[in-house]
Amino acid sequence: MTNKVGCQPHKTKLYADRSHYRAEHRGRLTSILRPFWKDAPFTEVEREQLYGKQVRQYALVDSPEKADIGVLPMHWVHYYQPGTLAQAIRFVESVKRLGKPVITENGGDYSVPVPVGGVYLFQANCYKSRRRKLEYALPAFIRDPLKELGEREISIRPRQCTPLIGFCGQARDPLWSKALKPLSIAHRNLKFHFKLSNYEPHDLYPPTFLRSKALSILERSTEVRTCFIKRTHYHGGNSKSKQQLRQEFLDNIRNTDYTLCVRGTGNFSQRLYEVLAMGRIPIFVDTDSILPYEDAIDWRQSCVWVEPHELGQLPQKVAEFHSALDAQAFAELQGRCRKLWEERLSFSGFFSHFGEHLS
């Protein structure tokens, strides 16, 4: 946005109290502050190279009176440490008294309650049925996989008659884990209800069970082809190097038409964003999810959308979606998937459009 011809573009002014921050807790820093609060000298050129040109849209100011937006510096879970929740509430209330919006964030797989109202809450681990007022989905921010592979653009797969579905990741649990996982989740949920834990409840049905069921349904079908690498541990355990495992993961996405995306421990799928960034088509199993920019993105046009009660029809859903695309439409959709990630779901893309939430 510009004021007049020849004027500098307007920058959104952010206020955050840096006394809340410690370098050892950087993993809990609210995302929009990451380009600006660094623990070592950092030039503007380096900032743009790492985070994108959208950083030019924002500027930090030293008081809430000068700001357009207040930003609670750390994730809410950080403030549930002894003696710090009052610090967060004081910050929020001081900005709200000035009539300014306040951005807050819940990070990780387990969310905690937000003790004040009237704040914008961003988190990846969202449940539609529990949605708070002013709550929005945050993407899982990932490295650009094309840069990891040393590639400048996606490779377009030609359309085949029968769709090829990929998956590489944890989908099998050891026998002892199958029995213990639901008990562990139930124990965690009970601790929340008895006020012994701040982490909000999760479904008792572990996500690896859901993934395993979906993969089995696809493998048994004659309507699709599959290329699955099933692991019993997150990141594949210790049998291979991280680099080898990562290469197998990206190759599996690149060499298939569609990839199954089912939630992880938190109610979101990082794989969804990795598939889009690779220019491939996700098969997204909705688990009471909220996705980023729902008002701007037609998610059902960008992926095969499957409701939990439709899991038994998963192969048919993929086959029907695939049959509706001719060769040109199939190629164009791959390009749109990559563009969607670049323009809306990458770190740079998400914060380029961030103001849409507040308007």
C-alpha atoms as one frame of an Amber mdcrd trajectory, in Angstrom:
protein
   0.000   0.000   0.000   1.383   3.434  -0.906   0.291   6.908   0.174   1.196
   9.010  -2.872   3.258   8.621  -5.999   6.912   8.776  -5.001   6.256   8.035
  -1.302   7.687   5.041   0.498   5.302   2.082   0.949   3.461   2.075   4.274
   4.944  -0.368   6.767   2.842  -2.146   9.363   4.303  -1.175  12.728   4.670
  -3.968  15.277   5.251  -3.565  18.985   6.591  -6.405  21.156   8.327  -6.271
  24.535  11.739  -7.865  24.059  12.202  -8.379  27.796   9.933 -11.444  27.389
  12.507 -13.112  25.129  15.489 -15.315  25.917  17.726 -16.842  23.245  17.387
 -20.339  24.732  13.622 -20.138  24.152  13.808 -19.053  20.511  11.726 -22.080
  19.446   8.768 -20.463  21.222   9.149 -17.038  19.607   6.022 -15.803  17.781
   6.605 -16.350  14.068   6.195 -12.790  12.792   9.073 -11.657  15.067  11.567
 -14.271  13.891  13.072 -12.175  11.074  13.646  -9.240  13.418  14.818 -10.718
  16.716  18.064 -12.542  16.072  20.744 -13.647  18.516  23.626 -12.513  16.322
  24.264  -9.543  13.995  22.019  -9.794  10.946  21.952  -7.511   7.890  18.862
  -6.460   5.953  20.161  -8.398   2.939  20.537 -11.562   5.033  17.063 -11.014
   6.477  15.460 -10.859   3.037  17.453 -13.830   1.747  16.288 -15.998   4.643
  12.725 -14.806   5.182  11.694 -13.151   1.905  10.984  -9.639   0.720   7.755
  -9.455   2.707   9.849  -8.392   5.716   9.874  -4.945   4.095   6.168  -4.695
   4.945   6.880  -4.616   8.684   8.798  -2.439  11.109   9.327  -2.784  14.864
   8.570   0.226  17.056   9.504   0.859  20.670   6.102   1.618  22.176   2.515
   0.393  21.782   1.362   3.963  21.103   3.385   4.026  17.859   2.231   0.560
  16.741  -0.489  -0.675  14.433  -0.399  -4.121  16.052   0.816  -5.542  19.350
   2.575  -8.921  19.212   2.787 -11.139  22.295   6.429 -12.196  21.930   6.241
 -15.856  22.936   3.872 -18.806  22.439   1.232 -19.116  25.150   2.811 -22.304
  26.500   5.899 -20.263  27.412   3.838 -18.102  29.770   2.527 -21.115  31.666
   5.906 -21.351  33.338   5.729 -20.276  37.000   5.232 -16.556  37.407   5.001
 -15.515  33.753   1.288 -15.754  32.870   0.615 -12.417  34.528   3.369 -10.893
  32.368   1.548 -11.979  29.197  -1.819 -10.740  30.413  -0.388  -7.343  31.367
   1.114  -6.965  27.894  -2.140  -7.916  26.155  -4.293  -5.616  28.280  -1.917
  -2.649  27.879  -2.142  -2.887  24.070  -5.895  -3.523  24.035  -6.505  -0.395
  26.149  -5.081   1.594  23.242  -7.598  -0.004  20.863  -4.856  -1.906  18.999
  -5.197  -5.548  17.862  -2.988  -8.126  19.593  -1.459 -11.125  17.786  -0.737
 -14.246  19.852   0.414 -17.746  18.951   0.112 -21.329  20.204   2.945 -23.503
  18.931   3.652 -27.211  18.767   1.458 -30.296  18.827  -0.263 -29.513  22.128
  -2.165 -26.273  22.654  -2.812 -24.525  25.958  -5.804 -22.373  26.948  -5.710
 -18.663  26.134  -6.572 -16.834  29.371  -7.715 -13.548  27.780 -10.296 -12.774
  25.123 -10.250 -10.411  22.190  -6.831 -11.456  20.872  -5.929 -12.934  17.513
  -4.721 -16.499  17.970  -2.661 -18.310  15.334  -1.774 -21.977  15.597  -1.261
 -25.007  13.386  -2.938 -27.376  15.863  -6.538 -26.263  15.247  -9.887 -27.987
  15.785 -12.895 -26.554  13.970 -15.313 -27.764  16.654 -13.304 -25.964  19.372
 -12.556 -22.841  17.384 -12.132 -19.718  19.461 -13.194 -16.286  18.281 -10.391
 -14.739  16.174  -8.554 -18.074  15.865  -6.806 -18.795  12.554  -4.663 -21.585
  11.186  -0.917 -21.165  10.907   0.885 -23.252   8.272   3.709 -25.571   9.246
   6.596 -23.475   7.944   9.089 -25.611   6.033  12.296 -25.192   4.081  11.735
 -24.991   0.335  12.219 -28.623  -0.796  13.232 -27.534  -4.301  16.187 -25.646
  -2.823  17.076 -28.739  -0.786  17.169 -30.737  -4.017  19.082 -28.048  -5.913
  16.196 -27.531  -8.339  14.760 -24.265  -9.626  11.310 -25.442 -10.590   9.000
 -28.389 -10.148   9.069 -31.332 -12.521   5.659 -31.864 -14.122   4.442 -35.443
 -14.090   2.554 -36.560 -17.206  -0.926 -37.865 -16.555  -1.335 -41.648 -16.445
  -4.660 -43.457 -16.601  -4.328 -44.867 -13.098  -3.208 -42.426 -10.388  -0.073
 -43.279  -8.397  -0.300 -42.474  -4.679   2.738 -42.043  -2.474   3.472 -41.997
   1.225   6.718 -42.143   3.174   6.651 -41.930   6.950   5.512 -43.385  10.235
   2.480 -45.578   9.714   3.128 -48.682  11.790   3.462 -48.987  15.548   5.161
 -51.797  17.447   2.621 -54.094  19.133   3.337 -52.727  22.607   2.817 -49.169
  21.351  -0.608 -49.960  19.908  -1.798 -50.865  23.380  -0.068 -48.050  25.244
  -0.740 -45.070  22.954  -4.494 -44.709  23.682  -3.790 -45.129  27.398  -1.094
 -42.453  27.253  -3.449 -40.024  25.494  -6.235 -40.768  27.990  -3.831 -40.131
  30.873  -2.787 -36.781  29.368  -6.433 -35.780  28.824  -7.357 -36.643  32.419
  -4.490 -34.536  33.737  -5.954 -31.537  31.889  -9.449 -32.103  33.271  -8.094
 -32.410  36.824  -6.006 -29.232  36.308  -2.735 -31.124  36.592  -1.652 -30.139
  33.077  -2.208 -27.128  30.838  -2.190 -29.102  27.578  -5.634 -29.390  26.013
  -7.148 -32.839  25.237  -6.515 -34.875  22.070  -8.483 -37.651  20.391  -7.922
 -41.092  21.902  -7.517 -42.567  18.403  -3.794 -42.169  17.587  -3.001 -40.650
  14.160  -0.762 -43.585  13.187  -3.827 -45.825  13.434  -5.716 -43.554  11.033
  -2.770 -43.415   8.611  -2.338 -47.189   8.711  -6.038 -47.735   7.998  -6.019
 -45.281   5.070  -2.887 -46.846   3.554  -4.348 -50.350   3.821  -7.554 -49.266
   2.077  -5.548 -47.772  -0.781  -3.262 -50.815  -1.111  -6.212 -53.171  -1.473
  -7.820 -51.139  -4.262  -7.495 -51.815  -7.989  -8.552 -48.246  -8.839  -5.208
 -46.727  -7.813  -1.527 -47.671  -7.679   0.549 -47.154  -4.560   4.173 -46.511
  -3.614   4.410 -46.574   0.182   7.411 -46.554   2.517   6.022 -47.359   5.957
   8.160 -46.654   8.982   7.703 -47.644  12.608   9.443 -44.553  13.984   9.183
 -40.828  13.385  11.952 -39.869  10.922  12.624 -43.570  10.308  14.558 -44.416
  13.460  18.328 -44.856  13.386  18.851 -47.239  10.473  19.788 -44.470   7.990
  21.217 -40.982   8.111  18.847 -38.016   8.277  20.004 -36.986   4.811  19.150
 -40.418   3.342  15.747 -40.436   5.011  14.986 -36.925   3.805  15.996 -37.821
   0.255  13.697 -40.875   0.286  10.850 -38.731   1.603  11.200 -36.064  -1.096
  11.768 -38.627  -3.863   8.569 -40.414  -2.857   6.581 -37.188  -3.231   8.262
 -36.178  -6.490   7.855 -39.608  -8.131   4.125 -39.989  -7.411   1.007 -38.106
  -8.499  -0.719 -37.781  -5.139   0.466 -38.110  -1.526  -1.640 -39.120   1.464
  -1.658 -36.395   4.148  -3.027 -37.360   7.553  -2.536 -35.385  10.764   0.361
 -36.057  13.103   0.409 -35.780  16.901  -1.021 -32.290  16.540  -4.137 -31.796
  14.429  -2.256 -30.649  11.324  -0.151 -32.190   8.567   3.298 -30.783   7.801
   3.329 -33.173   4.850   0.464 -31.193   3.279   2.739 -28.176   2.841   5.692
 -30.255   1.656   3.557 -31.894  -1.033   2.248 -28.545  -2.268   5.766 -27.091
  -2.289   6.904 -30.014  -4.467   4.129 -29.295  -6.952   2.193 -32.434  -6.181
  -1.447 -32.997  -5.224  -2.272 -33.809  -1.596  -4.905 -36.286  -0.468  -6.075
 -34.506   2.662  -8.013 -36.424   5.328  -9.985 -33.828   7.282  -9.875 -34.419
  11.041 -11.941 -31.465  12.286  -9.282 -29.214  10.775  -8.918 -25.506  10.127
  -6.619 -24.669   7.219  -4.859 -21.367   6.473  -6.684 -18.668   4.494  -9.896
 -20.680   4.203 -11.741 -17.621   2.853  -9.182 -17.085   0.079  -8.125 -20.642
  -0.867 -10.508 -23.155  -2.429  -8.872 -26.105  -0.705 -11.173 -28.691  -2.305
  -9.939 -27.625  -5.742  -6.288 -27.912  -4.688  -6.373 -31.379  -3.140  -8.422
 -34.553  -2.876 -10.548 -33.768   0.185 -11.684 -36.744   2.260 -13.942 -36.632
   5.303 -13.258 -39.255   8.021 -16.559 -41.058   7.311 -15.492 -41.350   3.636
 -12.278 -43.250   4.416 -13.732 -46.482   3.019 -14.269 -44.706  -0.324 -10.759
 -43.226  -0.381  -9.612 -44.985  -3.608 -12.827 -44.017  -5.382 -12.461 -40.387
  -4.255  -8.946 -40.245  -5.715  -9.984 -42.008  -8.930 -12.931 -39.637  -9.445
 -10.764 -36.572  -8.825  -8.128 -37.884 -11.239 -10.611 -38.803 -13.976 -11.972
 -35.230 -13.961  -8.535 -33.925 -15.037  -7.271 -34.235 -18.587  -3.529 -34.112
 -19.304  -3.392 -30.318 -19.456  -5.500 -29.773 -16.325  -3.393 -32.311 -14.419
  -0.193 -30.483 -15.360  -1.702 -27.076 -14.547  -2.860 -28.254 -11.119   0.690
 -29.274 -10.224   1.849 -25.751 -11.043  -0.996 -24.208  -9.025  -0.106 -26.343
  -6.005   3.448 -25.006  -6.021   2.199 -21.442  -6.570  -0.252 -21.792  -3.683
   2.569 -22.745  -1.328   4.830 -19.945  -2.577   2.189 -17.205  -2.418   0.155
 -18.156   0.647   1.742 -20.921   2.737   5.500 -20.367   2.768   6.784 -18.070
   5.517   7.135 -15.202   3.058   3.821 -15.896   1.346   1.834 -16.252   4.559
   3.042 -12.970   6.022   2.660 -11.135   2.712  -1.097 -11.579   3.119  -1.197
 -11.540   6.913  -3.201  -8.312   7.136  -6.213 -10.054   5.588  -6.876 -11.699
   8.958  -7.106  -8.373  10.731  -9.253  -6.647   8.113
